[in-house]
Amino acid sequence: MRASPRIAALVVVAATLAGSAPAQGRPIAERVVHNTFGEVGGPLGAIAPAPGGGVFVATRIGNNQDQIAVFDAAGAARPGFPCSVIGGSCQAGAIATTPAGASFLVSVFPTDHGRDGHAPPGLASVARNPRGAWVTTFAHGVGESSVPYGIAGDAHGAVWLTEGGGLVDRYDPATGTLVPHPLARRNAGPSIITLGGDGAMWCTEVLANRIGRIATGLPELVGAATDYRVPTPRAGLGGIAPGPDGALWFTEARAGRIGRITTAGAVREYAVGRRGAAPRSIVAGADGSLWFTDPGTDAIGRITTGGRVTEYALPAPPARTRQTRAVPNAITSAGGRIWWSETAAVRVGSLDPLAPPRAVRSRVRDRAAARDRAAARDRADARKR
């Protein structure tokens, strides 16, 4: 059953470091996600680009069972498909589209975790069958005790995924082999992983409070790992994405900040500037800025490469959900639009980054940015003396 499109009115709040958001444009488009039974789906999680400019989004349809909903570029719901492998249902931890765009892989959590003949946690490929329907096919396991989480493709056709503890795995679809690689520190807690502009894979390390880098390319260098400290202790690292400036941008949920790290390892942090801010997932947009979800303020945020932040508050969920907040979760870019999932509201939202809604400037001041400016002035005065 198709979800009925609904254009929601926006109440927008902005938190700005040193400037304003782009000129106002079109409102956010919100669409309730239904499952294959025609019912409103369960909590939404992972989201990723789908062919033709649309998106895949994972929605819960039962105990430890997910369905992958499909939306086209216009936002219309298309037939979804269950996440199942070798006869067992599973949970979709993350969805990724490889740079080549030829295949889609899902990080899965099978219901029985390797018992009763079902596949252990691992990877499943997503592709169309001869009838044109989307199906999942088990690709490779990672061991019953592992919990695969983040997943991304590199520039050489391989797929990388993070495990609990301190491992990242490299899966080669051509040979069907999966090789684990240790990170620079044991028990680093790797989370989200992405391809950087330098050709390496970069990931957030939640437990180590660091950003990890894993080499790709030359056989003798594949898997070589290093990491870089994040200045704010216990920052609550989450999403990470390459920016148009060549750096990697990441979220700090506990610190309420967005971080930037160059491929040389230089880190800078920017406060979102709103009370309760807890940015989670992040992606680059067609406007040359980074866009992120902020479940702490129930908003979608935008940060320029110069550090200017604007947030757009989401509409309240429909009354039938009995929820008071939308709770935005994962975010992606597809077909020139920004798309995100809303866990509590069970909606998929999207906007045009080149024509976002009108922003109303907040009175909240970014104290961290003010301190940085004051320190810079002090250093300049000291040099003049």
SULKAHU-V645406 format. One record per helix or strand. SS is the DSSP state (h for helix, s for strand). FROM is the first residue (numbers start at 1). TO is the last residue. If there is no record, write none. Layout:
# SULKAHU-V645406
SS,FROM,TO / SS,FROM,TO
This chain:
# SULKAHU-V645406
s,5,7 / s,14,14 / s,29,32 / s,34,34 / s,40,40 / s,44,49 / h,51,53 / s,55,62 / s,65,71 / s,77,82 / s,84,85 / s,88,97 / s,104,110 / h,115,117 / s,122,128 / s,134,141 / s,151,153 / s,158,162 / s,167,172 / s,177,182 / s,190,195 / s,201,205 / s,210,214 / s,225,229 / s,237,242 / s,248,252 / s,257,261 / s,267,271 / s,279,284 / s,290,294 / s,299,303 / s,309,313 / h,319,321 / s,328,334 / s,337,342 / s,347,352 / s,361,361 / h,367,384
